[in-house]
Amino acid sequence: MEELSIEIYTEFIKLDALLKFAGLCDTGGFAKELVQQGVVKVNGETCTMRGKKIRSGDVVTVDKYKIIVQ
């Protein structure tokens, strides 16, 4: 599994925006599809809310990628 460390400078970032910011999705539409298909996990639990607030310390996994938010 490939780990990506993403640093945010705000209180939170929305899940779909994080996927784009991390470079895993080209468009917001693709990010939305991934989330709705149930292939995205937040802190080990499947998440289907694309607007979920992701905060520092959260771990998001998609396929073979693990995003650690700092």
C-alpha positions in Angstrom: 0.0 0.0 0.0 1.4 3.4 -1.0 1.2 6.0 1.7 0.6 9.7 1.0 1.0 12.3 3.6 -1.2 15.4 3.1 -0.9 18.5 5.2 -3.9 20.7 5.6 -3.8 24.3 7.0 -7.5 24.6 7.7 -9.7 22.9 10.3 -10.9 20.3 7.8 -11.1 19.4 4.1 -14.1 17.7 2.5 -13.5 14.1 1.4 -14.0 14.7 -2.3 -11.7 17.7 -2.2 -9.0 15.6 -0.4 -9.1 13.0 -3.1 -8.5 15.6 -5.8 -5.9 17.4 -3.7 -4.0 14.1 -3.2 -4.0 13.5 -6.9 -6.1 10.4 -6.8 -8.9 11.9 -8.9 -8.7 14.3 -11.9 -12.2 15.7 -11.4 -14.7 16.2 -8.6 -17.1 14.1 -10.5 -14.7 11.1 -10.4 -14.1 11.7 -6.7 -17.9 11.7 -6.1 -18.2 8.4 -8.0 -15.5 6.7 -6.0 -17.1 7.8 -2.7 -20.6 6.7 -3.8 -19.3 3.3 -5.0 -18.1 2.6 -1.4 -14.5 2.1 -2.2 -13.3 4.9 0.1 -12.6 4.2 3.8 -12.1 6.9 6.5 -10.4 5.6 9.6 -11.1 2.0 8.6 -14.9 2.5 7.9 -16.5 2.7 4.5 -17.7 6.2 3.8 -20.2 7.2 1.2 -20.5 10.9 2.2 -18.4 12.9 -0.3 -18.8 16.0 1.9 -17.5 14.3 5.0 -15.2 16.6 6.9 -11.7 15.1 7.1 -9.5 16.5 9.9 -5.8 16.3 10.9 -5.1 12.7 12.2 -7.7 11.0 9.9 -6.6 8.2 7.6 -8.3 7.7 4.2 -7.8 4.6 2.1 -8.7 4.1 -1.5 -7.7 1.0 -3.4 -3.9 0.7 -2.8 -3.4 4.2 -1.5 -3.4 5.3 2.2 -3.7 9.1 2.8 -2.6 10.3 6.2 -3.9 13.8 6.9 -1.7 16.0 9.0 
